[in-house]
Amino acid sequence: MQINGKNIILKNSKTLEDFLKENNYIVGRIVIELNGEIVSKDKYSTINLKDTDVMEVLTFVGGG
Amino acid sequence: MDKLIIQGHEFNSRFILGSGKYSLELIKAAIESAGAEIVTLALRRANTKTEYNILDFIPKNVTLLPNTSGARTAEEAVRIARLSRELGCGDFVKIEVIKDTKFLLPDNYETIKATEILAKEGFVVMPYMYPDLNVARDLANAGAATIMPLAAPIGSNLGLLTKHFIKIIIDEIKLPVIVDAGIGSPAQACEIMQEGAAAVMINTAIATAKNINEMALAFKLAIEAGRKAYLAGLGRVLNFKAEASSPMIDFLEDK
């Protein structure tokens, strides 16, 4: 699957929540766009990631 | 009390601080020195290697104003605004739609389109724009909460290059006019506040100053001074003549 423009291989099927935990993302600081759709935080545990998914993991940074 | 009111939200400070170009540790102190109650942010890809997030350095009472920087079309600006709102930091959004990569000038047409869509979705929409009165009217009609005309190209510190056109917008548009981009010195911030700007937004002028905290404070004082001068009403100007400030009678001419 593709995350933030990079291709990665999903070793085994996992939920979005598990993926974010494994990769040390702080859930309170990020927003997820999966295949062009915003994913609300209460859905993280119910979504299973697929190899064809395109995901953006975004956060706030300094800006003017 | 003289408050800045943006779509029903009240602020005591008229100083909007941009948070770009600082190291994270300096942001908190800059916000405090500025007395800023609104701080802008940008949305970017998250990096798991970074230990700290900018939100850890912004006091909780500060209103966050995410921008849509990076957007080249109205559609992209709308996408960024929706994603930013999902982060749970409120409904404010500063619309920035920029196709021109050399001078970073905003695309007014796309900005109007994005404003219309986001205002209908309940956002507090603060569009950054090239100062054109017709566009300001269109933005107001599209549901903008403020108008944010540029003083000079982003990050240039060139000052009030568009002053006359900003003044036209201030005079003609009932919404708060917040001057954004290009202001390089406290004197310039004071000058446009004197002319009736509702607030100014400053980032680069502080981030590139030798002493960030002192410059943030200098801008705070200048913005307050300019506002007070505006409310007091500037004295009149005489051209090609003079008028003595001291009485001209009762002394030497009597001899």
Chai-1 contact restraints between the chains, C-beta under 6 A:
chainA,res_idxA,chainB,res_idxB,connection_type,confidence,min_distance_angstrom,max_distance_angstrom,comment,restraint_id
A,N4,B,R45,contact,1.0,0.0,6.0,A-B,restraint_1
A,N23,B,T48,contact,1.0,0.0,6.0,A-B,restraint_2
A,N24,B,T48,contact,1.0,0.0,6.0,A-B,restraint_3
A,Y25,B,T48,contact,1.0,0.0,6.0,A-B,restraint_4
A,R29,B,N53,contact,1.0,0.0,6.0,A-B,restraint_5
A,I30,B,A46,contact,1.0,0.0,6.0,A-B,restraint_6
A,V31,B,L83,contact,1.0,0.0,6.0,A-B,restraint_7
A,V31,B,E86,contact,1.0,0.0,6.0,A-B,restraint_8
A,V31,B,L87,contact,1.0,0.0,6.0,A-B,restraint_9
A,I38,B,E86,contact,1.0,0.0,6.0,A-B,restraint_10
A,V57,B,A46,contact,1.0,0.0,6.0,A-B,restraint_11
A,L58,B,L43,contact,1.0,0.0,6.0,A-B,restraint_12
A,L58,B,A46,contact,1.0,0.0,6.0,A-B,restraint_13
A,L58,B,L83,contact,1.0,0.0,6.0,A-B,restraint_14
A,T59,B,A46,contact,1.0,0.0,6.0,A-B,restraint_15
A,F60,B,L41,contact,1.0,0.0,6.0,A-B,restraint_16
A,F60,B,I54,contact,1.0,0.0,6.0,A-B,restraint_17
A,V61,B,A42,contact,1.0,0.0,6.0,A-B,restraint_18
A,V61,B,R44,contact,1.0,0.0,6.0,A-B,restraint_19
A,V61,B,I54,contact,1.0,0.0,6.0,A-B,restraint_20
A,G62,B,S19,contact,1.0,0.0,6.0,A-B,restraint_21
A,G62,B,G20,contact,1.0,0.0,6.0,A-B,restraint_22
A,G62,B,Y22,contact,1.0,0.0,6.0,A-B,restraint_23
A,G62,B,I54,contact,1.0,0.0,6.0,A-B,restraint_24
A,G63,B,G20,contact,1.0,0.0,6.0,A-B,restraint_25
A,G63,B,T40,contact,1.0,0.0,6.0,A-B,restraint_26
A,G63,B,L41,contact,1.0,0.0,6.0,A-B,restraint_27
A,G63,B,A42,contact,1.0,0.0,6.0,A-B,restraint_28
A,G63,B,N67,contact,1.0,0.0,6.0,A-B,restraint_29
A,G63,B,S69,contact,1.0,0.0,6.0,A-B,restraint_30
A,G64,B,G18,contact,1.0,0.0,6.0,A-B,restraint_31
A,G64,B,G20,contact,1.0,0.0,6.0,A-B,restraint_32
A,G64,B,T40,contact,1.0,0.0,6.0,A-B,restraint_33
A,G64,B,N203,contact,1.0,0.0,6.0,A-B,restraint_34
